[in-house]
Amino acid sequence: MKKWQLLFTCEHAVNTIPKAFLPDILPYYKAILSTHQALDIGALEIAQYLSQYLRAPLFKANISRLLIDMNRSLYHPTCFSFISKKLSSAKKRTLVTHYYLPYRAQITQSIYQLIQAHTPVLHLSIHSFTPKLNGLKRQNDLGILGDFTRHFEQQFAYQWQEQLQQNTRLITRLNYPYNGYDDGLTTTLRTLFSEQDYIGIELEINQALLSSKKACHLIAQDLILPLAQTIYLNLADRC
């Protein structure tokens, strides 16, 4: 019987700007550093709660997406923000070599080692989204994102949505407000690991629900039972 390993990541966990980059960000500091442009508001609190409750490892980014986006491939046009695109080549190399590559490498290596030990991995990447974008209101509380051409990801996502609908009042949609097969960390990892060994799901949470630490904990508590039931029902079938 295979024992699955659950692990969490949070690519937009913080709005931290290292001292060496403060002069590049300072003109924009007050305007956007506390907004969704700098971090996924509330995502780290959710990820930490779930990680602690379910006793699963959590990998979290330690730098703001205003400098480099850990959830984008290096070739992606938004990997560097509208601010960091203006940085010198030397500073961009520093962001890549000191922050981006080590973050991605530790996650990839951890998954690889587990799979080599015949332990398949369920990876949940925790994000949050702004309630309105370009004047349009997003029509959900939660989004479960995956590549549904991969059978086991589709099955897990559908069952998790069903459990959430049965146990909470949270409006949950699949591959909304983003597509789970768009460029991202899980998308990259799918190219490295088979669907039998790796399930990569992104959870998107509406920031309107995450206005305080208490609110974050309440949402996290709502997520626990449906997630635990989905893991048991879904992965037990595959042992």
C-alpha positions in Angstrom: 0.0 0.0 0.0 1.4 3.4 -1.0 1.4 6.2 1.6 0.9 9.5 -0.1 2.8 12.6 1.1 0.9 15.9 1.3 3.0 19.1 0.9 2.0 22.7 0.7 3.7 25.6 -1.1 3.0 29.4 -1.1 4.6 31.2 -3.9 3.3 34.7 -3.1 3.6 34.4 0.7 5.3 37.7 1.6 5.8 41.3 0.5 9.4 41.3 1.7 11.9 43.4 -0.2 15.6 42.7 0.6 17.7 45.8 1.5 19.7 45.7 -1.7 16.4 46.3 -3.7 14.7 48.8 -1.5 15.9 51.8 -3.6 14.3 50.2 -6.6 11.0 49.6 -4.9 10.8 52.6 -2.5 9.1 55.0 -5.0 6.2 52.5 -5.2 6.4 51.4 -1.5 3.4 53.1 0.0 1.2 52.6 -3.0 1.4 48.9 -3.7 3.5 47.0 -1.1 0.4 46.0 0.9 -1.7 45.1 -2.1 -2.3 42.0 -4.1 0.4 43.2 -6.5 3.1 42.5 -3.8 1.7 39.3 -2.2 -1.3 37.0 -2.0 -3.0 38.5 1.0 -3.9 35.8 3.6 -2.4 32.9 1.6 0.4 32.3 4.0 -1.9 32.3 7.0 -4.1 29.7 5.3 -1.1 27.6 4.2 0.5 27.7 7.7 -2.8 26.6 9.4 -3.4 23.7 7.0 0.3 22.6 7.2 0.3 22.6 10.9 -3.1 20.9 11.3 -2.4 18.2 8.7 1.2 17.9 9.7 2.5 18.4 6.2 5.6 20.3 5.1 5.2 23.9 3.8 7.6 25.6 1.4 7.1 29.4 1.3 8.7 32.1 -0.8 10.7 34.7 1.1 10.6 37.6 -1.4 7.8 39.7 -2.9 6.5 39.0 -6.4 7.2 42.7 -7.1 10.8 41.5 -7.6 10.3 38.0 -9.0 7.3 35.7 -9.3 8.0 32.2 -8.0 4.9 31.0 -9.7 6.1 31.9 -13.2 8.6 30.3 -15.5 11.7 32.5 -16.1 10.7 33.0 -19.7 7.2 34.2 -18.8 6.6 37.9 -19.4 5.4 38.5 -15.9 8.1 36.6 -14.0 9.7 40.1 -13.5 7.1 42.7 -12.5 6.7 46.1 -14.2 9.1 47.4 -11.6 11.8 44.7 -11.6 11.9 44.5 -15.4 13.7 47.8 -15.2 16.5 46.4 -12.9 20.0 45.9 -14.2 21.0 42.5 -15.6 23.2 41.9 -12.5 20.3 42.5 -10.1 18.0 40.2 -12.1 20.7 37.5 -11.9 20.8 37.9 -8.2 17.0 37.5 -7.9 17.2 34.3 -10.1 20.3 32.7 -8.4 19.7 33.7 -4.8 15.9 33.4 -4.6 14.1 31.9 -7.5 16.2 28.9 -8.3 16.8 27.8 -4.7 13.1 28.0 -4.0 12.1 25.9 -7.0 15.0 23.5 -6.5 14.1 22.6 -2.9 10.5 21.8 -3.8 11.5 19.8 -6.9 14.2 17.9 -5.0 11.8 17.1 -2.1 9.2 15.7 -4.5 11.9 13.8 -6.5 13.2 12.1 -3.3 9.8 11.1 -2.2 8.9 9.6 -5.5 12.3 7.8 -5.6 11.3 6.3 -2.3 8.0 5.1 -3.9 6.0 7.8 -2.1 3.7 9.7 -4.4 3.0 13.4 -3.7 -0.1 15.5 -3.4 1.0 19.1 -3.8 -1.3 21.9 -2.8 -0.2 25.4 -3.8 -2.0 28.1 -1.8 -2.9 31.4 -3.4 -5.5 34.2 -3.0 -7.1 36.5 -5.5 -8.4 40.0 -5.5 -12.3 40.2 -5.4 -12.3 42.6 -8.4 -10.0 42.8 -11.3 -10.3 45.4 -14.0 -13.7 46.4 -12.6 -15.1 42.9 -12.8 -16.2 41.1 -9.7 -15.0 37.5 -9.4 -17.9 35.1 -8.9 -16.6 32.7 -6.3 -15.1 32.2 -2.9 -12.7 29.4 -3.8 -11.0 28.2 -7.0 -9.6 24.7 -7.4 -7.1 24.7 -10.3 -5.6 21.8 -12.0 -4.8 20.1 -15.3 -7.9 18.1 -15.9 -6.4 16.2 -18.8 -4.6 14.3 -16.0 -7.2 11.9 -14.7 -6.2 11.9 -11.0 -6.0 15.7 -10.8 -9.5 16.0 -12.3 -10.8 13.3 -9.9 -9.3 15.0 -6.9 -10.5 18.5 -7.8 -14.1 17.3 -8.5 -14.3 15.4 -5.2 -12.8 18.3 -3.2 -15.4 20.6 -4.8 -18.2 18.2 -3.9 -17.0 17.9 -0.3 -16.8 21.7 0.0 -20.3 22.1 -1.3 -21.6 19.5 1.1 -19.8 20.8 4.2 -19.6 24.6 3.7 -21.4 27.5 2.1 -18.3 28.6 0.1 -18.9 29.1 -3.6 -16.3 26.8 -5.2 -15.5 26.7 -8.9 -13.0 24.7 -10.9 -10.3 26.4 -13.0 -11.6 29.8 -12.1 -10.6 32.6 -11.8 -7.6 31.1 -13.5 -6.8 28.0 -15.6 -4.9 25.3 -13.7 -2.9 24.5 -16.9 -1.6 28.0 -17.3 2.1 28.7 -16.6 3.0 28.1 -12.9 4.9 25.9 -10.5 2.5 23.0 -10.7 2.6 23.2 -14.5 6.3 22.8 -14.5 6.3 20.0 -12.0 3.8 18.1 -14.1 6.4 18.0 -16.9 8.8 16.3 -14.5 6.6 13.8 -12.7 3.9 11.4 -13.9 0.2 11.7 -12.9 0.6 8.4 -11.0 3.3 10.0 -8.8 2.2 13.6 -8.6 -1.0 15.5 -8.2 -0.6 19.3 -8.4 -3.5 21.5 -7.3 -3.7 25.2 -6.8 -6.2 26.6 -4.3 -7.3 30.2 -4.9 -9.1 32.0 -2.1 -11.1 35.2 -2.4 -9.3 37.9 -0.5 -12.6 39.4 0.6 -12.7 36.4 3.0 -9.2 37.0 4.4 -9.5 40.5 5.9 -7.8 39.5 9.2 -5.9 36.7 10.9 -9.1 35.6 12.6 -10.9 35.5 9.2 -8.1 33.5 7.7 -8.3 30.9 10.5 -12.1 30.6 10.1 -11.7 29.9 6.4 -8.9 27.5 7.1 -11.1 25.6 9.6 -13.8 25.4 6.9 -11.3 23.8 4.5 -9.9 21.2 6.9 -12.7 18.6 6.9 -13.5 18.7 3.1 -9.8 18.4 2.4 -9.2 15.6 4.8 -12.2 13.7 3.5 -11.1 14.2 -0.1 -7.6 13.0 0.6 -9.0 9.9 2.3 -11.6 9.1 -0.3 -9.5 9.9 -3.3 -6.1 8.6 -2.4 -7.3 5.5 -0.5 -8.8 4.4 -3.9 -5.4 4.5 -5.4 -3.4 2.6 -2.8 
